């Protein structure tokens, strides 16, 4: 009985891994298309998304860059927050004054 659960879990992992690879390659394709349009001088041309919104390629490229910056900066803030809190608690406990 334990073997069937393990193989089912493994199959789900493999399927989810394959799906995530396909999504990553699709994202890389979209980003390369956007960069190509901006480089060739069509950055201000409009295109319509699946939802019906109109974007230009430069705006989409800026949104993608901001998204990657957020994905880089957010874990750093999450990592540094406990360190800063510990330092404040230490200074408060031992009554250390900042200069």
C-alpha positions as CSV (number, residue, x, y, z in Angstrom):
1,X,0.0,0.0,0.0
2,X,2.9,2.4,0.7
3,X,4.4,1.7,-2.7
4,X,1.3,2.9,-4.6
5,X,1.2,6.2,-2.7
6,X,4.9,6.7,-3.3
7,X,4.7,6.0,-7.1
8,X,1.6,8.3,-7.3
9,X,3.5,11.1,-5.6
10,X,6.5,10.6,-7.8
11,X,4.3,10.7,-11.0
12,X,2.7,13.9,-9.8
13,X,6.2,15.4,-9.2
14,X,7.3,14.4,-12.7
15,X,4.2,15.8,-14.3
16,X,4.4,19.1,-12.4
17,X,8.1,19.4,-13.3
18,X,7.4,18.9,-17.0
19,X,4.5,21.5,-16.8
20,X,6.8,24.0,-15.1
21,X,9.5,23.5,-17.7
22,X,7.0,24.1,-20.5
23,X,5.8,27.3,-18.7
24,X,9.4,28.5,-18.3
25,X,10.2,28.0,-22.0
26,X,7.0,29.8,-23.0
27,X,8.0,32.7,-20.7
28,X,11.4,32.8,-22.2
29,X,9.8,32.9,-25.7
30,X,7.6,35.8,-24.7
31,X,10.4,37.7,-23.2
32,X,12.7,37.2,-26.2
33,X,9.9,38.4,-28.5
34,X,9.4,41.5,-26.4
35,X,13.1,42.3,-26.3
36,X,13.3,41.7,-30.1
37,X,10.5,44.1,-30.8
38,X,12.1,46.8,-28.6
39,X,15.5,46.3,-30.2
40,X,14.1,46.5,-33.7
41,X,12.3,49.8,-33.0
42,X,8.7,48.6,-32.5
43,X,8.7,49.2,-28.8
44,X,5.8,51.7,-28.9
45,X,3.5,49.4,-31.1
46,X,0.5,48.2,-29.2
47,X,-0.6,44.6,-28.8
48,X,-3.6,43.2,-27.0
49,X,-3.3,40.6,-24.3
50,X,-5.7,37.6,-23.8
51,X,-7.7,39.7,-21.4
52,X,-8.2,42.5,-23.9
53,X,-5.7,45.0,-22.4
54,X,-3.6,47.0,-24.7
55,X,0.1,47.2,-23.9
56,X,3.2,48.5,-25.7
57,X,6.3,46.4,-25.7
58,X,8.4,48.9,-23.7
59,X,5.8,48.9,-21.0
60,X,5.7,45.1,-20.9
61,X,9.5,45.0,-20.7
62,X,9.5,47.4,-17.8
63,X,6.9,45.3,-16.0
64,X,9.0,42.2,-16.5
65,X,12.2,43.9,-15.2
66,X,10.3,45.2,-12.2
67,X,9.0,41.7,-11.5
68,X,12.5,40.2,-11.5
69,X,13.7,43.0,-9.2
70,X,10.9,42.3,-6.8
71,X,11.7,38.6,-6.9
72,X,15.4,39.4,-6.0
73,X,14.8,42.1,-3.4
74,X,11.9,40.5,-1.5
75,X,13.9,37.5,-0.2
76,X,16.7,39.9,0.9
77,X,14.3,41.9,2.9
78,X,12.8,38.8,4.4
79,X,16.3,37.5,5.3
80,X,17.5,40.8,6.8
81,X,14.3,41.6,8.9
82,X,15.1,39.2,11.8
83,X,18.7,40.4,11.9
84,X,17.6,44.0,12.2
85,X,15.0,43.1,14.9
86,X,17.5,41.1,16.9
87,X,19.9,44.1,16.8
88,X,17.1,46.5,18.1
89,X,16.2,44.0,20.8
90,X,19.8,43.7,21.8
91,X,20.3,47.5,22.0
92,X,17.1,47.9,24.0
93,X,18.0,45.1,26.4
94,X,21.5,46.5,27.2
95,X,20.5,50.2,26.8
96,X,23.0,50.9,24.0
97,X,22.6,54.4,22.5
98,X,23.2,55.0,18.8
99,X,25.8,57.7,18.0
